[in-house]
Amino acid sequence: MLSFLINKSELEKKISVAANAVGSKTVDPILQCLLFSLENETQIYATDMQTFVISKLNVYEINGNGKFAVDAKLLEEIVKNVDTEQILFSYDMGKLVLKSGKSSFNLSTHSEPDKFPQIELEESGIKFELETSILSEMIDRVLFCASTESAMRALNGVYWEAKGGYLRLVASDGYRLALTEQKVNIDADFDFILSLKSMKELDNLIKQTDEPILTVKFDHKKVWISAGDITVIMRIVEEVFPDYKRVLPKVFKTRIIFNKEEFLEALKRIMIISKRGDEKVRLQINDNILVLNSQSPEYGEVNEEISIEQEGEDLSINFNPKFLNEAVKKIEEDEVVFNFVDDLSPMQINSKDVNEYLYIVLPVRA
């Protein structure tokens, strides 16, 4: 028999990270579980075979040692809803008892906890540190552009590239692209793709941690990122990311600068009609004025007009308004720049100073 006490806040925090890594669609019940291991230290494990999470638990009044596996979602819901700060775990002969205040749960566990998958932590590999706030910002700037289509394996994630002392993150769904970079203290050059699910798990870890510095290790097959006593290990996607540099425009014929909030307010009204039509907004640039137009055969038409600073030729071009909205919202400065090659080529969106990140959006046909 083994038992231990743990604070609810400690367990809830660790489970919230680990439970996201649990496989939701799996034929193997062990992958729907969290593995608790009480050996030299108490740890919980979770995996969907693509992402592994290992969390050290701060427990006390420990008796015995061993391991057990319990349904992750069930345990997460129980821990969220108990109304006292201390939770007592007792495990014996396949039965797990949780006591918290006047509540007592008798839970079944997986009959063969030793079948829980393990992952080897290689000693060799590239190792470096990143500021948590910097990586969090970089992920936020690109993650929304990654493809949600699991069949598009090369695009269903985020491309990491370290080169010349810079770390770049790139994501694309084939219709738009997001790129962000930061100067970092990394000596080696490397690149890899992490799946969208792995990236979301990493993003969740970063949002939960108070650690200012992350430790990153890459062994050319796996990436593991540690934040204090939580480690996320992610298998890289064995695909080649498309050459993103080929879609970055080199020369622009038209450039406009405008107020971010004014544009977003106008676009919000445009989308009332566009979502009831063909999901298209027409941008007409002429004499320092930007006219936005959208039509629906059934519901009607809307026009919006905003003042801009214009450089270069007049232009008329169509875009998916959702893509414009999501990209412009990520620009942190008050002024946004649209850079156009022509009415058929990708358009570049960036801040006025082209500050560490940019977005590329393909036009749609008229």
VENMO-V120646 format. One record per residue. N is the residue number from 1. NEAR is the number of other ideal C-beta (glycine too) atoms within 10 Angstrom. D_CENTER is the distance of its C-alpha to the mean C-alpha in whole Angstrom. Layout:
n: (N/N)
near: (NEAR/NEAR)
d_center: (D_CENTER/D_CENTER)
This chain:
n: (1/2/3/4/5/6/7/8/9/10/11/12/13/14/15/16/17/18/19/20/21/22/23/24/25/26/27/28/29/30/31/32/33/34/35/36/37/38/39/40/41/42/43/44/45/46/47/48/49/50/51/52/53/54/55/56/57/58/59/60/61/62/63/64/65/66/67/68/69/70/71/72/73/74/75/76/77/78/79/80/81/82/83/84/85/86/87/88/89/90/91/92/93/94/95/96/97/98/99/100/101/102/103/104/105/106/107/108/109/110/111/112/113/114/115/116/117/118/119/120/121/122/123/124/125/126/127/128/129/130/131/132/133/134/135/136/137/138/139/140/141/142/143/144/145/146/147/148/149/150/151/152/153/154/155/156/157/158/159/160/161/162/163/164/165/166/167/168/169/170/171/172/173/174/175/176/177/178/179/180/181/182/183/184/185/186/187/188/189/190/191/192/193/194/195/196/197/198/199/200/201/202/203/204/205/206/207/208/209/210/211/212/213/214/215/216/217/218/219/220/221/222/223/224/225/226/227/228/229/230/231/232/233/234/235/236/237/238/239/240/241/242/243/244/245/246/247/248/249/250/251/252/253/254/255/256/257/258/259/260/261/262/263/264/265/266/267/268/269/270/271/272/273/274/275/276/277/278/279/280/281/282/283/284/285/286/287/288/289/290/291/292/293/294/295/296/297/298/299/300/301/302/303/304/305/306/307/308/309/310/311/312/313/314/315/316/317/318/319/320/321/322/323/324/325/326/327/328/329/330/331/332/333/334/335/336/337/338/339/340/341/342/343/344/345/346/347/348/349/350/351/352/353/354/355/356/357/358/359/360/361/362/363/364/365/366)
near: (9/17/17/19/14/22/16/16/10/15/21/15/17/24/23/16/23/27/19/23/28/20/19/10/7/12/6/12/13/18/21/20/26/26/24/24/19/21/9/7/12/20/18/24/21/27/23/21/13/17/24/24/25/22/23/14/20/12/19/10/10/15/11/12/11/13/17/22/25/22/18/22/14/15/22/19/12/18/21/11/9/19/9/12/12/14/23/14/22/16/23/13/6/12/12/18/14/19/17/18/11/8/13/10/14/9/16/11/18/18/10/10/19/10/14/20/13/10/15/8/14/13/8/8/17/16/14/16/13/19/13/19/11/16/20/18/16/21/20/15/23/23/18/17/24/24/18/9/12/11/7/15/14/15/24/21/26/27/24/21/17/20/13/7/12/14/21/20/22/22/27/23/17/11/16/24/24/26/25/22/17/17/11/17/9/20/8/11/12/13/15/22/24/24/22/20/19/24/23/17/25/25/17/18/26/21/13/15/18/8/15/10/12/22/15/20/19/23/16/12/11/18/21/20/22/19/20/14/15/20/19/26/21/24/17/20/21/10/16/10/19/15/8/17/9/6/16/13/15/6/6/18/15/19/17/22/14/20/14/16/11/16/23/15/13/20/21/12/14/22/18/13/19/24/14/15/17/14/15/19/28/18/21/15/21/13/7/11/14/21/15/22/19/27/17/16/9/6/14/12/11/19/15/18/12/16/11/21/12/19/14/13/13/11/20/13/21/17/23/19/22/15/23/25/17/16/25/18/13/17/22/12/12/12/14/24/21/26/21/22/17/14/15/9/16/18/26/22/21/20/19/13/9/11/12/19/23/21/25/24/21/16/19/17/6/9)
d_center: (40/37/36/34/33/30/29/27/24/24/23/21/18/18/18/15/13/15/16/12/13/16/17/18/20/22/26/26/26/25/22/22/23/22/25/27/28/31/33/33/30/28/25/23/21/18/17/17/18/15/13/16/16/19/20/23/25/27/30/34/37/36/39/39/36/34/31/30/27/27/25/21/21/25/25/21/23/27/25/24/27/30/32/33/31/32/32/34/33/36/36/39/40/36/36/34/35/33/35/34/37/39/36/37/34/36/33/33/31/31/34/33/30/31/30/26/24/24/23/25/23/25/27/27/24/23/22/21/19/17/17/14/14/14/11/9/11/10/6/7/9/8/5/8/10/9/12/12/15/15/18/17/16/16/13/11/9/9/12/13/16/19/22/25/23/20/16/15/11/12/10/13/14/18/19/17/15/13/14/14/16/17/21/20/23/22/25/24/23/20/18/16/13/10/9/7/8/8/4/4/7/7/5/8/10/10/11/13/15/18/18/19/18/16/18/17/19/19/22/21/20/17/15/15/14/16/16/20/21/17/16/13/15/13/15/15/15/19/19/20/17/20/21/19/22/25/23/23/26/29/32/31/34/33/31/30/29/29/28/24/25/28/26/24/27/28/26/25/29/28/26/28/30/28/26/30/30/29/26/27/28/31/31/34/35/38/40/37/36/33/34/31/33/32/34/34/37/37/36/37/36/34/35/33/35/33/35/33/34/35/36/37/38/38/35/34/31/29/25/22/22/19/17/20/19/15/15/18/17/14/18/19/22/25/26/24/25/26/27/29/31/32/32/31/28/24/24/22/21/21/22/26/26/23/21/18/16/17/17/19/20/23/25/27/30/33)
